[in-house]
Amino acid sequence: MLELLRVTARLSEKLKDVSFPFLVIHGDADVVTDPAVSKFLYENASSEDKTLKLYEGMQHSLIQGETDDNVAIILSDLRAWLKVHVEQKAVLSGNKNSD
C-alpha cells in the first residue's frame, strides 16, 4: 500500500509534463476508482488537447457490465475522438488519406 501511495504521488508530480493529446473517460458511478482522479488528471496535465468525458450512472469497467446502449455510447465516443486525432495528424503530416 505504501508503494502505491509513492507511485501515485510521483505520477501526480509528473502530470504537468503530460503535453500530448489524450482522452479520459470515467463512469461517474465508479466505486473502484474515484472519478475525481480522472478530473485531477484532466485539470493538471499541461496538454492543450485534452478531453474528459464522465458517463452518468456508469461503473468502473465502461465496456463490460454495462448495457449494450452504454457500451455503444462509449465505443462511439472513442471512435469519434480517435478519428478526429488521426485526421489532424494526417493533415499535419501531409497525408490526406486517413481512413
DSSP file (Angstrom, degrees, kcal/mol; ACC not computed):
  #  RESIDUE AA STRUCTURE BP1 BP2  ACC     N-H-->O    O-->H-N    N-H-->O    O-->H-N    TCO  KAPPA ALPHA  PHI   PSI    X-CA   Y-CA   Z-CA
    1    1 A M     >        0   0    0      0, 0.0     4,-2.0     0, 0.0     5,-0.1   0.000 360.0 360.0 360.0 -39.1    0.0    0.0    0.0
    2    2 A L  H  >  +     0   0    0      1,-0.2     4,-2.1     2,-0.2     5,-0.1   0.905 360.0  50.9 -61.8 -41.4    2.9    2.3    0.8
    3    3 A E  H  > S+     0   0    0      1,-0.2     4,-2.7     2,-0.2     5,-0.2   0.896 107.2  53.7 -64.3 -39.5    4.4    1.7   -2.6
    4    4 A L  H  > S+     0   0    0      1,-0.2     4,-2.5     2,-0.2    -1,-0.2   0.907 108.7  49.6 -60.5 -41.8    1.0    2.5   -4.3
    5    5 A L  H  X S+     0   0    0     -4,-2.0     4,-2.3     2,-0.2    -2,-0.2   0.894 110.7  50.1 -63.9 -40.1    1.0    5.8   -2.4
    6    6 A R  H  X S+     0   0    0     -4,-2.1     4,-2.4     2,-0.2    -2,-0.2   0.929 112.0  46.9 -63.4 -45.8    4.5    6.6   -3.5
    7    7 A V  H  X S+     0   0    0     -4,-2.7     4,-2.7     1,-0.2     5,-0.2   0.919 111.9  50.8 -63.6 -43.1    3.7    5.9   -7.2
    8    8 A T  H  X S+     0   0    0     -4,-2.5     4,-2.3    -5,-0.2    -1,-0.2   0.915 110.8  48.8 -61.2 -43.4    0.5    7.9   -7.0
    9    9 A A  H  X S+     0   0    0     -4,-2.3     4,-1.8     2,-0.2    -1,-0.2   0.914 111.9  49.3 -62.7 -42.9    2.4   10.9   -5.5
   10   10 A R  H  X S+     0   0    0     -4,-2.4     4,-1.4     1,-0.2    -2,-0.2   0.913 111.1  49.1 -64.1 -43.5    5.1   10.6   -8.2
   11   11 A L  H  X S+     0   0    0     -4,-2.7     4,-0.9     1,-0.2     3,-0.3   0.908 108.0  54.6 -62.6 -41.4    2.5   10.5  -11.0
   12   12 A S  H >< S+     0   0    0     -4,-2.3     3,-0.6     1,-0.2     4,-0.4   0.890 107.3  50.8 -58.9 -39.7    0.8   13.5   -9.5
   13   13 A E  H 3< S+     0   0    0     -4,-1.8     3,-0.4     1,-0.2    -1,-0.2   0.821 111.0  49.0 -66.3 -31.0    4.1   15.4   -9.7
   14   14 A K  H >< S+     0   0    0     -4,-1.4     3,-2.2    -3,-0.3     4,-0.4   0.522  81.7  93.2 -89.6  -7.3    4.6   14.5  -13.3
   15   15 A L  G X< S+     0   0    0     -4,-0.9     3,-1.9    -3,-0.6    31,-0.9   0.849  77.6  63.5 -57.1 -34.6    1.1   15.4  -14.6
   16   16 A K  G 3  S+     0   0    0     -3,-0.4    -1,-0.3    -4,-0.4    -2,-0.1   0.712  97.9  58.5 -63.0 -18.1    2.4   18.9  -15.6
   17   17 A D  G <  S+     0   0    0     -3,-2.2     2,-0.9    -4,-0.1    -1,-0.3   0.534  77.6 104.3 -87.6  -7.6    4.7   17.1  -18.1
   18   18 A V    <   +     0   0    0     -3,-1.9    29,-1.4    -4,-0.4    28,-0.7  -0.655  34.5 149.2 -79.0 109.3    1.8   15.5  -19.9
   19   19 A S        +     0   0    0     -2,-0.9    29,-0.5    27,-0.2    30,-0.3   0.424  34.6  99.2-122.7  -2.6    1.5   17.5  -23.1
   20   20 A F  S    S-     0   0    0     27,-0.1    27,-0.1     1,-0.1     2,-0.1  -0.454  85.8 -86.0 -83.9 160.2    0.3   15.0  -25.7
   21   21 A P        +     0   0    0      0, 0.0     2,-0.3     0, 0.0    29,-0.2  -0.399  58.2 169.9 -63.5 138.8   -3.4   14.8  -26.7
   22   22 A F  E     -a   50   0A   0     27,-1.6    29,-2.0    -2,-0.1     2,-0.4  -0.998  29.8-145.9-152.9 156.9   -5.4   12.5  -24.5
   23   23 A L  E     -a   51   0A   0     -2,-0.3     2,-0.5    27,-0.2    29,-0.2  -0.984  11.8-163.7-121.7 128.4   -8.9   11.4  -23.7
   24   24 A V  E     -a   52   0A   0     27,-3.0    29,-2.9    -2,-0.4     2,-0.4  -0.969   9.4-176.3-113.2 124.7  -10.0   10.5  -20.2
   25   25 A I  E     +a   53   0A   0     -2,-0.5     2,-0.3    27,-0.2    29,-0.2  -0.959   8.9 163.9-121.4 142.3  -13.2    8.5  -19.8
   26   26 A H  E     -a   54   0A   0     27,-2.1    29,-2.7    -2,-0.4     2,-0.4  -0.980  36.6-122.6-157.7 138.7  -14.8    7.6  -16.5
   27   27 A G  E >   -a   55   0A   0     32,-0.4     3,-1.4    -2,-0.3    29,-0.2  -0.695  19.2-143.4 -80.1 133.7  -18.1    6.4  -15.1
   28   28 A D  T 3  S+     0   0    0     27,-2.5    28,-0.1    -2,-0.4    31,-0.1   0.607 100.2  55.7 -77.5  -7.4  -19.4    8.8  -12.5
   29   29 A A  T 3  S+     0   0    0     29,-2.3    -1,-0.3    26,-0.5    31,-0.2   0.186  76.7 137.5-103.1  15.7  -20.8    5.8  -10.5
   30   30 A D    <   +     0   0    0     -3,-1.4    29,-0.1    29,-0.3    28,-0.0  -0.441  28.6 179.3 -64.4 124.8  -17.4    4.1  -10.3
   31   31 A V  S    S+     0   0    0     -2,-0.2     3,-0.2     3,-0.1    -1,-0.2   0.413  76.6  59.0-106.2  -1.1  -16.8    2.7   -6.8
   32   32 A V  S    S+     0   0    0      1,-0.3     2,-0.5     0, 0.0    -2,-0.1   0.883 117.9  19.7 -89.6 -49.5  -13.4    1.3   -7.7
   33   33 A T  S    S-     0   0    0      3,-0.0    -1,-0.3     4,-0.0    -3,-0.1  -0.989  88.0-118.7-125.5 124.6  -11.6    4.5   -8.8
   34   34 A D    >>  -     0   0    0     -2,-0.5     3,-2.2    -3,-0.2     4,-0.6  -0.387  15.3-134.3 -62.2 129.4  -13.0    7.8   -7.7
   35   35 A P  H 3> S+     0   0    0      0, 0.0     4,-2.0     0, 0.0     3,-0.3   0.744 102.3  74.9 -56.1 -21.9  -14.0   10.0  -10.8
   36   36 A A  H 3> S+     0   0    0      1,-0.2     4,-2.4     2,-0.2     5,-0.1   0.791  86.9  61.9 -61.5 -26.4  -12.1   12.8   -9.0
   37   37 A V  H <> S+     0   0    0     -3,-2.2     4,-2.3     2,-0.2    -1,-0.2   0.922 105.1  45.3 -64.8 -44.0   -8.9   11.1  -10.0
   38   38 A S  H  X S+     0   0    0     -4,-0.6     4,-2.5    -3,-0.3    -2,-0.2   0.896 112.3  51.3 -66.4 -39.7   -9.8   11.5  -13.7
   39   39 A K  H  X S+     0   0    0     -4,-2.0     4,-2.8     2,-0.2    -2,-0.2   0.904 109.1  51.6 -62.0 -41.0  -10.8   15.1  -13.1
   40   40 A F  H  X S+     0   0    0     -4,-2.4     4,-2.1     2,-0.2    -2,-0.2   0.926 109.8  48.8 -61.7 -46.2   -7.4   15.7  -11.4
   41   41 A L  H  X S+     0   0    0     -4,-2.3     4,-1.8     1,-0.2    -2,-0.2   0.946 113.9  46.6 -57.1 -50.0   -5.5   14.2  -14.4
   42   42 A Y  H  < S+     0   0    0     -4,-2.5    -2,-0.2     1,-0.2    -1,-0.2   0.922 115.5  44.7 -59.6 -46.8   -7.5   16.4  -16.8
   43   43 A E  H  < S+     0   0    0     -4,-2.8    -1,-0.2     1,-0.2    -2,-0.2   0.787 118.9  41.2 -71.5 -28.0   -7.1   19.6  -14.8
   44   44 A N  H  < S+     0   0    0     -4,-2.1    -1,-0.2    -5,-0.2     2,-0.2   0.605  87.3  98.1-102.4 -13.0   -3.4   19.2  -14.0
   45   45 A A     <  -     0   0    0     -4,-1.8   -29,-0.2    -5,-0.2   -26,-0.1  -0.530  68.0-140.4 -73.3 143.6   -2.0   17.9  -17.3
   46   46 A S        +     0   0    0    -31,-0.9   -27,-0.2   -28,-0.7    -1,-0.1   0.511  58.3 128.3 -84.4  -3.5   -0.4   20.6  -19.4
   47   47 A S        -     0   0    0    -29,-1.4     3,-0.2     1,-0.2   -27,-0.1  -0.212  51.0-154.0 -55.1 138.3   -1.8   19.3  -22.7
   48   48 A E  S    S+     0   0    0    -29,-0.5     2,-0.7     1,-0.2    -1,-0.2   0.714  89.6  56.7 -80.6 -23.7   -3.6   21.8  -24.8
   49   49 A D  S    S+     0   0    0    -30,-0.3   -27,-1.6     2,-0.0     2,-0.4  -0.821  75.2 133.2-115.2  90.2   -5.6   19.0  -26.4
   50   50 A K  E     -a   22   0A   0     -2,-0.7     2,-0.4   -29,-0.2   -27,-0.2  -0.993  32.4-163.4-141.8 146.7   -7.3   17.0  -23.7
   51   51 A T  E     -a   23   0A   0    -29,-2.0   -27,-3.0    -2,-0.4     2,-0.5  -0.994   2.2-164.9-133.7 135.2  -10.8   15.7  -23.3
   52   52 A L  E     -a   24   0A   0     -2,-0.4     2,-0.5   -29,-0.2   -27,-0.2  -0.986   7.8-177.1-119.6 125.6  -12.7   14.5  -20.2
   53   53 A K  E     -a   25   0A   0    -29,-2.9   -27,-2.1    -2,-0.5     2,-0.5  -0.975   4.5-170.0-124.9 117.9  -15.9   12.5  -20.5
   54   54 A L  E     -a   26   0A   0     -2,-0.5     2,-0.7   -29,-0.2   -27,-0.2  -0.926  14.9-145.8-105.7 129.0  -17.8   11.4  -17.4
   55   55 A Y  E >   -a   27   0A   0    -29,-2.7   -27,-2.5    -2,-0.5     3,-1.7  -0.850  18.3-123.7-103.7 115.3  -20.6    9.0  -18.1
   56   56 A E  T 3  S-     0   0    0     -2,-0.7     3,-0.1     1,-0.3   -29,-0.0  -0.301  88.5  -1.1 -60.5 128.1  -23.6    9.4  -15.8
   57   57 A G  T 3  S+     0   0    0      1,-0.2    -1,-0.3    -2,-0.1     2,-0.2   0.391  98.2 130.6  77.8  -3.2  -24.5    6.2  -13.9
   58   58 A M    <   -     0   0    0     -3,-1.7   -29,-2.3   -32,-0.1   -28,-0.3  -0.539  46.4-138.4 -88.6 153.4  -21.8    4.1  -15.4
   59   59 A Q        -     0   0    0      2,-0.2   -32,-0.4    -2,-0.2   -29,-0.3   0.042  37.2 -72.8 -93.9-160.4  -19.4    2.0  -13.4
   60   60 A H  S    S+     0   0    0    -31,-0.2     2,-1.0     1,-0.2   -33,-0.2   0.936 118.4  52.9 -67.4 -52.4  -15.7    1.2  -13.4
   61   61 A S  S >  S-     0   0    0      3,-0.2     3,-0.8     1,-0.2    -2,-0.2  -0.758  70.9-168.2 -92.3 102.8  -15.4   -1.0  -16.5
   62   62 A L  T 3  S+     0   0    0     -2,-1.0    12,-0.2     1,-0.2    -1,-0.2   0.641  82.8  35.5 -72.6 -15.1  -17.1    1.0  -19.2
   63   63 A I  T 3  S+     0   0    0      1,-0.1     2,-0.4    11,-0.1    -1,-0.2   0.396 112.3  60.8-118.9   3.2  -17.4   -1.7  -21.8
   64   64 A Q  S <  S+     0   0    0     -3,-0.8    -3,-0.2     1,-0.1    -1,-0.1  -0.998 111.0  11.6-128.2 131.9  -18.0   -4.7  -19.5
   65   65 A G  S    S+     0   0    0     -2,-0.4     2,-0.2     1,-0.4    -1,-0.1   0.455 100.9 109.7  85.7  -0.2  -21.0   -5.0  -17.2
   66   66 A E  S    S-     0   0    0      1,-0.1    -1,-0.4    -5,-0.1    -8,-0.0  -0.625  78.6 -88.8-100.0 164.9  -22.8   -2.0  -18.8
   67   67 A T     >  -     0   0    0     -2,-0.2     4,-2.5     1,-0.1     5,-0.2  -0.273  38.1-110.3 -66.1 159.3  -25.9   -2.1  -21.0
   68   68 A D  H  > S+     0   0    0      1,-0.2     4,-2.4     2,-0.2     5,-0.2   0.883 120.5  54.4 -58.6 -37.9  -25.4   -2.6  -24.7
   69   69 A D  H  > S+     0   0    0      2,-0.2     4,-1.9     1,-0.2    -1,-0.2   0.915 108.8  47.3 -63.3 -42.6  -26.6    1.0  -25.2
   70   70 A N  H  > S+     0   0    0      2,-0.2     4,-2.3     1,-0.2    -2,-0.2   0.909 111.2  50.7 -65.8 -41.6  -24.0    2.3  -22.8
   71   71 A V  H  X S+     0   0    0     -4,-2.5     4,-2.8     1,-0.2     5,-0.2   0.907 108.6  52.9 -61.3 -41.3  -21.2    0.3  -24.5
   72   72 A A  H  X S+     0   0    0     -4,-2.4     4,-2.2    -5,-0.2    -1,-0.2   0.884 108.5  50.5 -61.9 -38.5  -22.3    1.6  -27.8
   73   73 A I  H  X S+     0   0    0     -4,-1.9     4,-2.5     2,-0.2    -2,-0.2   0.938 112.0  46.8 -63.4 -47.3  -22.0    5.2  -26.5
   74   74 A I  H  X S+     0   0    0     -4,-2.3     4,-2.5     1,-0.2    -2,-0.2   0.949 114.6  45.7 -60.3 -50.8  -18.5    4.6  -25.1
   75   75 A L  H  X S+     0   0    0     -4,-2.8     4,-2.6     1,-0.2    -1,-0.2   0.872 112.5  51.5 -64.1 -37.0  -17.3    2.9  -28.3
   76   76 A S  H  X S+     0   0    0     -4,-2.2     4,-2.5    -5,-0.2    -1,-0.2   0.921 110.8  47.8 -64.3 -44.1  -18.8    5.7  -30.5
   77   77 A D  H  X S+     0   0    0     -4,-2.5     4,-2.4     2,-0.2    -2,-0.2   0.903 112.3  49.5 -64.0 -41.1  -17.1    8.4  -28.4
   78   78 A L  H  X S+     0   0    0     -4,-2.5     4,-2.6     2,-0.2     5,-0.2   0.937 112.3  47.5 -62.8 -46.6  -13.8    6.5  -28.6
   79   79 A R  H  X S+     0   0    0     -4,-2.6     4,-2.8     1,-0.2    -2,-0.2   0.920 112.5  49.5 -60.1 -44.0  -14.1    6.1  -32.4
   80   80 A A  H  X S+     0   0    0     -4,-2.5     4,-2.2     2,-0.2    -1,-0.2   0.923 112.2  46.9 -63.5 -44.6  -15.0    9.8  -32.8
   81   81 A W  H  X S+     0   0    0     -4,-2.4     4,-2.0     1,-0.2    -1,-0.2   0.933 115.2  46.3 -63.5 -45.3  -12.1   11.1  -30.7
   82   82 A L  H  X S+     0   0    0     -4,-2.6     4,-2.8    -5,-0.2     5,-0.3   0.905 110.2  53.6 -63.8 -41.4   -9.6    8.8  -32.5
   83   83 A K  H  X S+     0   0    0     -4,-2.8     4,-2.5    -5,-0.2     5,-0.2   0.932 109.5  47.9 -59.8 -47.1  -11.0    9.8  -35.9
   84   84 A V  H  X S+     0   0    0     -4,-2.2     4,-2.3     1,-0.2    -1,-0.2   0.918 115.3  45.0 -59.1 -44.3  -10.5   13.5  -35.2
   85   85 A H  H  X S+     0   0    0     -4,-2.0     4,-2.0     2,-0.2    -2,-0.2   0.842 112.5  49.6 -74.9 -32.6   -7.0   13.0  -33.9
   86   86 A V  H  X S+     0   0    0     -4,-2.8     4,-2.4     2,-0.2    -1,-0.2   0.914 112.5  48.9 -68.0 -42.2   -5.9   10.6  -36.7
   87   87 A E  H  X S+     0   0    0     -4,-2.5     4,-2.4    -5,-0.3    -2,-0.2   0.910 110.7  50.2 -64.3 -41.5   -7.3   13.1  -39.3
   88   88 A Q  H  X S+     0   0    0     -4,-2.3     4,-2.4     1,-0.2    -1,-0.2   0.926 111.9  48.0 -60.8 -44.3   -5.5   16.0  -37.6
   89   89 A K  H  X S+     0   0    0     -4,-2.0     4,-2.1     1,-0.2     6,-0.2   0.894 110.4  52.1 -63.7 -40.3   -2.2   14.0  -37.6
   90   90 A A  H  X>S+     0   0    0     -4,-2.4     5,-1.9     2,-0.2     4,-0.6   0.909 110.2  48.2 -63.7 -42.3   -2.7   13.1  -41.3
   91   91 A V  H ><5S+     0   0    0     -4,-2.4     3,-0.9     1,-0.2    -2,-0.2   0.925 112.0  49.4 -63.6 -44.8   -3.2   16.8  -42.2
   92   92 A L  H 3<5S+     0   0    0     -4,-2.4    -1,-0.2     1,-0.2    -2,-0.2   0.841 114.3  44.9 -64.2 -33.2   -0.1   17.8  -40.2
   93   93 A S  H 3<5S-     0   0    0     -4,-2.1    -1,-0.2     2,-0.2    -2,-0.2   0.490 115.5-113.8 -90.8  -1.8    2.0   15.1  -41.9
   94   94 A G  T <<5S+     0   0    0     -3,-0.9     2,-0.8    -4,-0.6    -3,-0.2   0.517  76.4 128.9  84.8   4.8    0.6   15.9  -45.4
   95   95 A N      < -     0   0    0     -5,-1.9    -1,-0.2    -6,-0.2    -2,-0.2  -0.840  33.0-178.7 -95.7 107.1   -1.2   12.6  -45.7
   96   96 A K        +     0   0    0     -2,-0.8     2,-1.2     1,-0.1    -1,-0.1   0.650  63.8  81.7 -82.4 -14.2   -4.8   13.3  -46.7
   97   97 A N        +     0   0    0      1,-0.2    -1,-0.1    -7,-0.1    -2,-0.0  -0.725  47.0 150.1 -93.7  89.3   -5.9    9.6  -46.8
   98   98 A S              0   0    0     -2,-1.2    -1,-0.2     1,-0.2    -2,-0.1   0.331 360.0 360.0-103.5   6.9   -6.5    9.0  -43.0
   99   99 A D              0   0    0     -3,-0.1    -1,-0.2   -12,-0.0    -2,-0.1   0.483 360.0 360.0 -73.5 360.0   -9.3    6.3  -43.5
